[in-house]
């Protein structure tokens, strides 16, 4: 059956399912065929540009909310939506993340390029009413740049924004939801003004439970062997390719680099990537698809009373919720496989989680608490309960005994998000170490007010992968772009505290292996020279061979703390000779909190001392010149 026909049937079935949901809520069993026919023509297009899945998640949330307002949603990545259909679409909402140095996500680049090519037609989108919701990080210089560019282009082509653009910020205490929630409330108010419901029809109340996005069909547990056979065949077929872009790469090294006395376990993890045809470039990232730890899987199933050996098939119940890739969720699948490979049980729950959970509790006190957390007024309480202590979905479910055993299995796919792949800057060069990819991984473990330590899902899972294990991975372009070795190679200054040095090690290896090792400067920072000085011998040897200039800041080796910005100021004169050259490239990679600001201030100080014309001149020089040479990669 053609995909378009299948989708059409799914949409019609979903309209009927939604209609029946409302009839049940109203106690009315009579079908309203006129209304059903009217709803088939009531479409809202939701297009997303998403690099890590966050924008897609928000787009799917809007798709869920659509049904309460009797819109039939079409949720799609921008590149999968025909641009020529945009002019024929009366109402579209765009959810756009920004990646790298203000770059478009990979699944919206073609869409934007095609739209940009038609900019001579200022009336192209004159019939389009739209809204743009951006997701960004204010620690980056080009905050929400992709969303702003798209919003301007849509308006330039005649589109009519019905709401001011929303700019979500990862750096806010409540995350992007602080902007998303009120923006969506305003959006629906405006939409209902423009596209009112028929007389006597009201939006579906939040007390009405919408249909789940998937249906599960359980089969005899004796069929469970099919799952194992299917997964084994998958791993061994097509030269270990598990999907169009995902590969099973063998772990060839998993070694702790920090001393046993150091507070943090930082590892060098190496993969054999012979199975991947394209070779990584410096600045590229390795995407890793992790799984839950075994003890967490067992605990989650015990909390919900799930049978780990039960076998089921997952089926579509919603045209906008395609089935997960078979490489992540086999079909058929055991409950254990699903919990281990698909459910992100360590995720911190969001408002929608509690809104949905309120339908399944048998205790009025618990229901009131869930409704409070789902309300705008309850966000401070939600922050204190979930976000501040980093309480996981698994722990939240365990806190509410009258709820955890009453959740239909179908709705777990609506409650618990899918595990997202994590990206790691590649710390090795394909020229220096052929057919291998190395990652510098800081194993995330920290304490909050909760008794149990918080564990980073992917880093702790990777730390447990012994040599010979197969890990699902693929290579993607990163946010840093280094000079090509085929061009005139400029001087490069790299500032990389901690694991931020990973992409710079890849570039240093690439330059040295190709014989282009002139004018390479690395400013590295860590706590102690003898505890967490990564790649010490490798870099000191390059210094001896005069292939690298290295400045190190060991913050805890003396009474007064010394960081990378202090070393930059200390060597201001030498660095100015490089920075003053407009061809010099400058890079920073590291934590997004305070360090990027301190590094920027240090660069301004270097310009002030080098030019000798005062602080205002230095600030102007930074904006007009140095920012053109400067790239950053930061993370929260």
FENJO-V737357 format. One record per helix or strand of 2 or more residues. SS is the DSSP state (h for helix, s for strand). FROM is the first residue (numbers start at 1). LEN is the number of residues. Records with the same first field share a line. If there is no record, write none. Layout:
SS->FROM-LEN + FROM-LEN
This chain:
h->3-24 + 33-8 + 54-16 + 78-3 + 83-6 + 109-8 + 145-12 + 177-18 + 221-16 + 238-3 + 294-11 + 335-7 + 351-7 + 364-11 + 376-12 + 393-7 + 409-7 + 457-7 + 498-17 + 536-9 + 564-7 + 572-8 + 595-17 + 615-15
s->43-7 + 72-6 + 91-9 + 103-2 + 129-8 + 160-2 + 166-4 + 214-6 + 247-10 + 266-7 + 285-4 + 311-6 + 333-2 + 422-5 + 436-7 + 445-2 + 454-2 + 470-7 + 492-6 + 520-7 + 549-6 + 585-7 + 630-6
